[in-house]
Amino acid sequence: MKAEDKLNAIRSGIVVIGALAFGYLTLQIGFKPFLLKAQQHEEQQQQSLHSQETSINDQQQQQQ
């Protein structure tokens, strides 16, 4: 393989890696508000389930 061919392969690899990184960052920035809302919704659901479990456990302890 010629030195020029190796250099072209390295350049192509760098371009591909750069394109993937740019695409990833674009998705992260573009969808950040939606991701934050989904994360907050998930946390609220977990808190709700935890409070329900706590109240059920309290009721069972009171019955005993």
N, CA, C and O atoms as a CHARMM CRD file, in Angstrom:
* protein
*
  256
    1    1 MET  N      0.84000  -1.17100   0.00000 PROA 1      0.00000
    2    1 MET  CA     0.00000   0.00000   0.00000 PROA 1      0.00000
    3    1 MET  C      0.88900   1.23900   0.00000 PROA 1      0.00000
    4    1 MET  O      1.85700   1.33500   0.75400 PROA 1      0.00000
    5    2 LYS  N      0.54400   2.15200  -0.83900 PROA 2      0.00000
    6    2 LYS  CA     1.33400   3.37300  -0.93600 PROA 2      0.00000
    7    2 LYS  C      1.08700   4.27400   0.26200 PROA 2      0.00000
    8    2 LYS  O      0.07500   4.16100   0.95300 PROA 2      0.00000
    9    3 ALA  N      2.02300   5.15800   0.48800 PROA 3      0.00000
   10    3 ALA  CA     1.88700   6.10600   1.59300 PROA 3      0.00000
   11    3 ALA  C      0.68200   7.01500   1.37000 PROA 3      0.00000
   12    3 ALA  O     -0.01300   7.39100   2.31300 PROA 3      0.00000
   13    4 GLU  N      0.44700   7.36000   0.09900 PROA 4      0.00000
   14    4 GLU  CA    -0.68900   8.23300  -0.21500 PROA 4      0.00000
   15    4 GLU  C     -2.01800   7.52400   0.07400 PROA 4      0.00000
   16    4 GLU  O     -2.96500   8.14900   0.55200 PROA 4      0.00000
   17    5 ASP  N     -2.08600   6.23200  -0.21400 PROA 5      0.00000
   18    5 ASP  CA    -3.28900   5.45300   0.06100 PROA 5      0.00000
   19    5 ASP  C     -3.55300   5.37300   1.56400 PROA 5      0.00000
   20    5 ASP  O     -4.69600   5.48300   2.00700 PROA 5      0.00000
   21    6 LYS  N     -2.49200   5.18000   2.34100 PROA 6      0.00000
   22    6 LYS  CA    -2.64400   5.13700   3.80000 PROA 6      0.00000
   23    6 LYS  C     -3.14400   6.47800   4.32600 PROA 6      0.00000
   24    6 LYS  O     -4.01100   6.52800   5.19900 PROA 6      0.00000
   25    7 LEU  N     -2.59400   7.55700   3.79100 PROA 7      0.00000
   26    7 LEU  CA    -3.00200   8.88500   4.21500 PROA 7      0.00000
   27    7 LEU  C     -4.47500   9.13100   3.88100 PROA 7      0.00000
   28    7 LEU  O     -5.21300   9.70000   4.68500 PROA 7      0.00000
   29    8 ASN  N     -4.89500   8.70000   2.69700 PROA 8      0.00000
   30    8 ASN  CA    -6.29800   8.84500   2.31000 PROA 8      0.00000
   31    8 ASN  C     -7.21200   8.01600   3.20700 PROA 8      0.00000
   32    8 ASN  O     -8.30700   8.46000   3.55300 PROA 8      0.00000
   33    9 ALA  N     -6.77500   6.82500   3.58500 PROA 9      0.00000
   34    9 ALA  CA    -7.57000   5.98200   4.47300 PROA 9      0.00000
   35    9 ALA  C     -7.69600   6.62200   5.85200 PROA 9      0.00000
   36    9 ALA  O     -8.76400   6.59000   6.46300 PROA 9      0.00000
   37   10 ILE  N     -6.61900   7.19300   6.32900 PROA 10     0.00000
   38   10 ILE  CA    -6.65100   7.86000   7.63500 PROA 10     0.00000
   39   10 ILE  C     -7.57800   9.07300   7.57800 PROA 10     0.00000
   40   10 ILE  O     -8.36800   9.29700   8.49600 PROA 10     0.00000
   41   11 ARG  N     -7.48500   9.84500   6.51400 PROA 11     0.00000
   42   11 ARG  CA    -8.37300  11.00600   6.35500 PROA 11     0.00000
   43   11 ARG  C     -9.83400  10.56800   6.32400 PROA 11     0.00000
   44   11 ARG  O    -10.68700  11.18500   6.96300 PROA 11     0.00000
   45   12 SER  N    -10.11500   9.51500   5.59000 PROA 12     0.00000
   46   12 SER  CA   -11.49200   9.02200   5.50900 PROA 12     0.00000
   47   12 SER  C    -11.98500   8.58900   6.88900 PROA 12     0.00000
   48   12 SER  O    -13.12400   8.87000   7.25900 PROA 12     0.00000
   49   13 GLY  N    -11.14400   7.91700   7.63400 PROA 13     0.00000
   50   13 GLY  CA   -11.51600   7.49900   8.97800 PROA 13     0.00000
   51   13 GLY  C    -11.80000   8.67300   9.88500 PROA 13     0.00000
   52   13 GLY  O    -12.75600   8.65500  10.66000 PROA 13     0.00000
   53   14 ILE  N    -10.97000   9.69300   9.78800 PROA 14     0.00000
   54   14 ILE  CA   -11.17000  10.89300  10.60800 PROA 14     0.00000
   55   14 ILE  C    -12.46600  11.59400  10.23000 PROA 14     0.00000
   56   14 ILE  O    -13.19100  12.07600  11.10000 PROA 14     0.00000
   57   15 VAL  N    -12.75800  11.65200   8.93700 PROA 15     0.00000
   58   15 VAL  CA   -14.00400  12.28000   8.48300 PROA 15     0.00000
   59   15 VAL  C    -15.21500  11.51100   8.99900 PROA 15     0.00000
   60   15 VAL  O    -16.19300  12.11100   9.44300 PROA 15     0.00000
   61   16 VAL  N    -15.15000  10.20000   8.94000 PROA 16     0.00000
   62   16 VAL  CA   -16.26500   9.37700   9.42100 PROA 16     0.00000
   63   16 VAL  C    -16.46300   9.56900  10.92200 PROA 16     0.00000
   64   16 VAL  O    -17.59000   9.75500  11.38100 PROA 16     0.00000
   65   17 ILE  N    -15.38600   9.52500  11.67800 PROA 17     0.00000
   66   17 ILE  CA   -15.48500   9.72200  13.13600 PROA 17     0.00000
   67   17 ILE  C    -16.02200  11.12000  13.45200 PROA 17     0.00000
   68   17 ILE  O    -16.85100  11.27800  14.34800 PROA 17     0.00000
   69   18 GLY  N    -15.55500  12.12400  12.72600 PROA 18     0.00000
   70   18 GLY  CA   -16.05000  13.48200  12.93000 PROA 18     0.00000
   71   18 GLY  C    -17.52200  13.60000  12.60700 PROA 18     0.00000
   72   18 GLY  O    -18.26200  14.27600  13.32200 PROA 18     0.00000
   73   19 ALA  N    -17.95900  12.95100  11.53700 PROA 19     0.00000
   74   19 ALA  CA   -19.37500  12.99700  11.16500 PROA 19     0.00000
   75   19 ALA  C    -20.24200  12.31800  12.22000 PROA 19     0.00000
   76   19 ALA  O    -21.32100  12.80900  12.55200 PROA 19     0.00000
   77   20 LEU  N    -19.77100  11.19500  12.74400 PROA 20     0.00000
   78   20 LEU  CA   -20.52200  10.51200  13.79900 PROA 20     0.00000
   79   20 LEU  C    -20.60700  11.35900  15.06600 PROA 20     0.00000
   80   20 LEU  O    -21.66000  11.43400  15.70000 PROA 20     0.00000
   81   21 ALA  N    -19.51300  11.98600  15.42200 PROA 21     0.00000
   82   21 ALA  CA   -19.51000  12.84100  16.61100 PROA 21     0.00000
   83   21 ALA  C    -20.44300  14.03400  16.41100 PROA 21     0.00000
   84   21 ALA  O    -21.20300  14.39200  17.31100 PROA 21     0.00000
   85   22 PHE  N    -20.38400  14.63900  15.24100 PROA 22     0.00000
   86   22 PHE  CA   -21.25200  15.77500  14.95500 PROA 22     0.00000
   87   22 PHE  C    -22.71900  15.35400  14.99500 PROA 22     0.00000
   88   22 PHE  O    -23.55500  16.07600  15.53700 PROA 22     0.00000
   89   23 GLY  N    -23.03400  14.20500  14.43200 PROA 23     0.00000
   90   23 GLY  CA   -24.40900  13.70800  14.46000 PROA 23     0.00000
   91   23 GLY  C    -24.88400  13.44100  15.87500 PROA 23     0.00000
   92   23 GLY  O    -26.01400  13.77600  16.22900 PROA 23     0.00000
   93   24 TYR  N    -24.02700  12.84000  16.68100 PROA 24     0.00000
   94   24 TYR  CA   -24.37900  12.56400  18.07200 PROA 24     0.00000
   95   24 TYR  C    -24.65600  13.85700  18.83700 PROA 24     0.00000
   96   24 TYR  O    -25.65600  13.96500  19.54700 PROA 24     0.00000
   97   25 LEU  N    -23.77000  14.82900  18.68800 PROA 25     0.00000
   98   25 LEU  CA   -23.95800  16.10100  19.38200 PROA 25     0.00000
   99   25 LEU  C    -25.21400  16.82000  18.90100 PROA 25     0.00000
  100   25 LEU  O    -25.92500  17.43600  19.69400 PROA 25     0.00000
  101   26 THR  N    -25.48300  16.73900  17.61000 PROA 26     0.00000
  102   26 THR  CA   -26.68500  17.36000  17.06700 PROA 26     0.00000
  103   26 THR  C    -27.93300  16.74900  17.68800 PROA 26     0.00000
  104   26 THR  O    -28.85800  17.46900  18.06500 PROA 26     0.00000
  105   27 LEU  N    -27.96200  15.43200  17.79600 PROA 27     0.00000
  106   27 LEU  CA   -29.10800  14.77200  18.40900 PROA 27     0.00000
  107   27 LEU  C    -29.24100  15.14500  19.88200 PROA 27     0.00000
  108   27 LEU  O    -30.34400  15.38700  20.37100 PROA 27     0.00000
  109   28 GLN  N    -28.11900  15.18900  20.58100 PROA 28     0.00000
  110   28 GLN  CA   -28.15700  15.53500  22.00200 PROA 28     0.00000
  111   28 GLN  C    -28.67300  16.95200  22.22100 PROA 28     0.00000
  112   28 GLN  O    -29.48900  17.19000  23.11200 PROA 28     0.00000
  113   29 ILE  N    -28.20100  17.88200  21.41400 PROA 29     0.00000
  114   29 ILE  CA   -28.62600  19.26900  21.55900 PROA 29     0.00000
  115   29 ILE  C    -30.06200  19.44700  21.08400 PROA 29     0.00000
  116   29 ILE  O    -30.84700  20.15300  21.71700 PROA 29     0.00000
  117   30 GLY  N    -30.40400  18.80700  19.97300 PROA 30     0.00000
  118   30 GLY  CA   -31.73800  18.96600  19.39600 PROA 30     0.00000
  119   30 GLY  C    -32.83200  18.36200  20.24300 PROA 30     0.00000
  120   30 GLY  O    -33.92800  18.91600  20.33000 PROA 30     0.00000
  121   31 PHE  N    -32.55300  17.23900  20.86600 PROA 31     0.00000
  122   31 PHE  CA   -33.58000  16.54500  21.63500 PROA 31     0.00000
  123   31 PHE  C    -33.44000  16.74300  23.13900 PROA 31     0.00000
  124   31 PHE  O    -34.14800  16.09400  23.90900 PROA 31     0.00000
  125   32 LYS  N    -32.55300  17.61400  23.57000 PROA 32     0.00000
  126   32 LYS  CA   -32.31300  17.80500  25.00300 PROA 32     0.00000
  127   32 LYS  C    -33.58500  18.19800  25.76200 PROA 32     0.00000
  128   32 LYS  O    -33.84600  17.62600  26.82000 PROA 32     0.00000
  129   33 PRO  N    -34.39200  19.15400  25.26400 PROA 33     0.00000
  130   33 PRO  CA   -35.61100  19.48600  26.01100 PROA 33     0.00000
  131   33 PRO  C    -36.55200  18.29200  26.16700 PROA 33     0.00000
  132   33 PRO  O    -37.15900  18.11300  27.22300 PROA 33     0.00000
  133   34 PHE  N    -36.67300  17.48300  25.13000 PROA 34     0.00000
  134   34 PHE  CA   -37.55000  16.32500  25.19300 PROA 34     0.00000
  135   34 PHE  C    -36.99700  15.27000  26.13800 PROA 34     0.00000
  136   34 PHE  O    -37.74800  14.62900  26.87300 PROA 34     0.00000
  137   35 LEU  N    -35.67400  15.09200  26.11400 PROA 35     0.00000
  138   35 LEU  CA   -35.04800  14.12400  27.00600 PROA 35     0.00000
  139   35 LEU  C    -35.19300  14.54800  28.46500 PROA 35     0.00000
  140   35 LEU  O    -35.42300  13.70700  29.33500 PROA 35     0.00000
  141   36 LEU  N    -35.06100  15.83900  28.73600 PROA 36     0.00000
  142   36 LEU  CA   -35.22400  16.32700  30.11000 PROA 36     0.00000
  143   36 LEU  C    -36.65100  16.13000  30.60200 PROA 36     0.00000
  144   36 LEU  O    -36.87100  15.73200  31.74600 PROA 36     0.00000
  145   37 LYS  N    -37.62300  16.41100  29.73100 PROA 37     0.00000
  146   37 LYS  CA   -39.02100  16.20700  30.11800 PROA 37     0.00000
  147   37 LYS  C    -39.30500  14.74100  30.40100 PROA 37     0.00000
  148   37 LYS  O    -39.98700  14.41200  31.37200 PROA 37     0.00000
  149   38 ALA  N    -38.78900  13.87000  29.56300 PROA 38     0.00000
  150   38 ALA  CA   -38.99200  12.43400  29.76700 PROA 38     0.00000
  151   38 ALA  C    -38.33700  11.97800  31.06200 PROA 38     0.00000
  152   38 ALA  O    -38.90400  11.16200  31.78800 PROA 38     0.00000
  153   39 GLN  N    -37.16100  12.49100  31.35600 PROA 39     0.00000
  154   39 GLN  CA   -36.46600  12.12400  32.58800 PROA 39     0.00000
  155   39 GLN  C    -37.23900  12.62100  33.81300 PROA 39     0.00000
  156   39 GLN  O    -37.35800  11.89500  34.80000 PROA 39     0.00000
  157   40 GLN  N    -37.75600  13.83100  33.75900 PROA 40     0.00000
  158   40 GLN  CA   -38.54400  14.35900  34.86900 PROA 40     0.00000
  159   40 GLN  C    -39.82000  13.54900  35.06900 PROA 40     0.00000
  160   40 GLN  O    -40.21600  13.27100  36.20200 PROA 40     0.00000
  161   41 HSD  N    -40.45500  13.17700  33.97700 PROA 41     0.00000
  162   41 HSD  CA   -41.67300  12.37200  34.06000 PROA 41     0.00000
  163   41 HSD  C    -41.37600  11.01700  34.70000 PROA 41     0.00000
  164   41 HSD  O    -42.15000  10.53500  35.52700 PROA 41     0.00000
  165   42 GLU  N    -40.27100  10.41300  34.32100 PROA 42     0.00000
  166   42 GLU  CA   -39.86700   9.12200  34.88500 PROA 42     0.00000
  167   42 GLU  C    -39.60400   9.25100  36.38600 PROA 42     0.00000
  168   42 GLU  O    -40.00100   8.37800  37.15800 PROA 42     0.00000
  169   43 GLU  N    -38.94500  10.32000  36.80300 PROA 43     0.00000
  170   43 GLU  CA   -38.67000  10.53700  38.22500 PROA 43     0.00000
  171   43 GLU  C    -39.96800  10.73000  39.00200 PROA 43     0.00000
  172   43 GLU  O    -40.10300  10.22600  40.11700 PROA 43     0.00000
  173   44 GLN  N    -40.92100  11.45300  38.42300 PROA 44     0.00000
  174   44 GLN  CA   -42.20900  11.65100  39.08400 PROA 44     0.00000
  175   44 GLN  C    -42.94700  10.32800  39.24600 PROA 44     0.00000
  176   44 GLN  O    -43.56200  10.08200  40.28400 PROA 44     0.00000
  177   45 GLN  N    -42.89000   9.48100  38.23200 PROA 45     0.00000
  178   45 GLN  CA   -43.53800   8.18100  38.32800 PROA 45     0.00000
  179   45 GLN  C    -42.90200   7.32700  39.41100 PROA 45     0.00000
  180   45 GLN  O    -43.60100   6.64600  40.16100 PROA 45     0.00000
  181   46 GLN  N    -41.58000   7.36200  39.49500 PROA 46     0.00000
  182   46 GLN  CA   -40.89400   6.57900  40.51600 PROA 46     0.00000
  183   46 GLN  C    -41.24600   7.08400  41.91600 PROA 46     0.00000
  184   46 GLN  O    -41.44000   6.28700  42.83500 PROA 46     0.00000
  185   47 GLN  N    -41.32800   8.40600  42.07900 PROA 47     0.00000
  186   47 GLN  CA   -41.70200   8.96500  43.37300 PROA 47     0.00000
  187   47 GLN  C    -43.13000   8.58600  43.72800 PROA 47     0.00000
  188   47 GLN  O    -43.42500   8.28900  44.88600 PROA 47     0.00000
  189   48 SER  N    -44.00900   8.59300  42.75100 PROA 48     0.00000
  190   48 SER  CA   -45.40100   8.22200  42.98100 PROA 48     0.00000
  191   48 SER  C    -45.49900   6.76100  43.39500 PROA 48     0.00000
  192   48 SER  O    -46.21900   6.43100  44.33700 PROA 48     0.00000
  193   49 LEU  N    -44.78500   5.88700  42.70300 PROA 49     0.00000
  194   49 LEU  CA   -44.80000   4.47100  43.06000 PROA 49     0.00000
  195   49 LEU  C    -44.22300   4.24800  44.45400 PROA 49     0.00000
  196   49 LEU  O    -44.72800   3.42700  45.22000 PROA 49     0.00000
  197   50 HSD  N    -43.17100   4.97700  44.77400 PROA 50     0.00000
  198   50 HSD  CA   -42.55500   4.83500  46.09100 PROA 50     0.00000
  199   50 HSD  C    -43.52600   5.27400  47.18900 PROA 50     0.00000
  200   50 HSD  O    -43.63100   4.61800  48.22600 PROA 50     0.00000
  201   51 SER  N    -44.22800   6.37000  46.96500 PROA 51     0.00000
  202   51 SER  CA   -45.17600   6.84500  47.97600 PROA 51     0.00000
  203   51 SER  C    -46.35100   5.87600  48.10400 PROA 51     0.00000
  204   51 SER  O    -46.87400   5.68300  49.20200 PROA 51     0.00000
  205   52 GLN  N    -46.76900   5.26900  47.00300 PROA 52     0.00000
  206   52 GLN  CA   -47.84800   4.27900  47.07300 PROA 52     0.00000
  207   52 GLN  C    -47.39900   3.05100  47.85600 PROA 52     0.00000
  208   52 GLN  O    -48.14700   2.52800  48.68200 PROA 52     0.00000
  209   53 GLU  N    -46.18600   2.59500  47.59900 PROA 53     0.00000
  210   53 GLU  CA   -45.66600   1.44200  48.32900 PROA 53     0.00000
  211   53 GLU  C    -45.54800   1.75300  49.81500 PROA 53     0.00000
  212   53 GLU  O    -45.84400   0.90400  50.65700 PROA 53     0.00000
  213   54 THR  N    -45.12300   2.95000  50.13000 PROA 54     0.00000
  214   54 THR  CA   -44.98100   3.34800  51.52700 PROA 54     0.00000
  215   54 THR  C    -46.34200   3.36400  52.22400 PROA 54     0.00000
  216   54 THR  O    -46.47500   2.88000  53.34800 PROA 54     0.00000
  217   55 SER  N    -47.34500   3.91900  51.55500 PROA 55     0.00000
  218   55 SER  CA   -48.67400   3.97600  52.16700 PROA 55     0.00000
  219   55 SER  C    -49.27100   2.57900  52.31800 PROA 55     0.00000
  220   55 SER  O    -49.96500   2.31300  53.30000 PROA 55     0.00000
  221   56 ILE  N    -49.01600   1.69000  51.37200 PROA 56     0.00000
  222   56 ILE  CA   -49.51300   0.31100  51.47800 PROA 56     0.00000
  223   56 ILE  C    -48.83000  -0.39300  52.64800 PROA 56     0.00000
  224   56 ILE  O    -49.48000  -1.10300  53.41500 PROA 56     0.00000
  225   57 ASN  N    -47.52900  -0.19800  52.78100 PROA 57     0.00000
  226   57 ASN  CA   -46.79600  -0.81600  53.89300 PROA 57     0.00000
  227   57 ASN  C    -47.27800  -0.26700  55.23100 PROA 57     0.00000
  228   57 ASN  O    -47.38800  -1.02100  56.19800 PROA 57     0.00000
  229   58 ASP  N    -47.56600   1.01900  55.30400 PROA 58     0.00000
  230   58 ASP  CA   -48.07900   1.61800  56.53400 PROA 58     0.00000
  231   58 ASP  C    -49.43700   1.04100  56.89000 PROA 58     0.00000
  232   58 ASP  O    -49.70900   0.76300  58.05800 PROA 58     0.00000
  233   59 GLN  N    -50.28900   0.86000  55.89500 PROA 59     0.00000
  234   59 GLN  CA   -51.61600   0.30200  56.15000 PROA 59     0.00000
  235   59 GLN  C    -51.51100  -1.13100  56.62700 PROA 59     0.00000
  236   59 GLN  O    -52.25100  -1.54400  57.52000 PROA 59     0.00000
  237   60 GLN  N    -50.59700  -1.89900  56.04200 PROA 60     0.00000
  238   60 GLN  CA   -50.43300  -3.29400  56.47400 PROA 60     0.00000
  239   60 GLN  C    -49.89600  -3.35600  57.89000 PROA 60     0.00000
  240   60 GLN  O    -50.28900  -4.23900  58.65300 PROA 60     0.00000
  241   61 GLN  N    -49.02300  -2.46200  58.26000 PROA 61     0.00000
  242   61 GLN  CA   -48.47600  -2.45200  59.62700 PROA 61     0.00000
  243   61 GLN  C    -49.56100  -2.04400  60.63200 PROA 61     0.00000
  244   61 GLN  O    -49.58600  -2.55700  61.75100 PROA 61     0.00000
  245   62 GLN  N    -50.43700  -1.14900  60.25500 PROA 62     0.00000
  246   62 GLN  CA   -51.50100  -0.72700  61.15800 PROA 62     0.00000
  247   62 GLN  C    -52.51800  -1.83800  61.37700 PROA 62     0.00000
  248   62 GLN  O    -53.10000  -1.94200  62.45600 PROA 62     0.00000
  249   63 GLN  N    -52.73500  -2.66400  60.36900 PROA 63     0.00000
  250   63 GLN  CA   -53.69800  -3.76000  60.49700 PROA 63     0.00000
  251   63 GLN  C    -53.14800  -4.86700  61.39300 PROA 63     0.00000
  252   63 GLN  O    -53.92200  -5.61900  61.98600 PROA 63     0.00000
  253   64 GLN  N    -51.86000  -4.97300  61.49800 PROA 64     0.00000
  254   64 GLN  CA   -51.25900  -6.03000  62.33000 PROA 64     0.00000
  255   64 GLN  C    -51.24200  -5.54500  63.72100 PROA 64     0.00000
  256   64 GLN  O    -50.78200  -6.25400  64.61700 PROA 64     0.00000
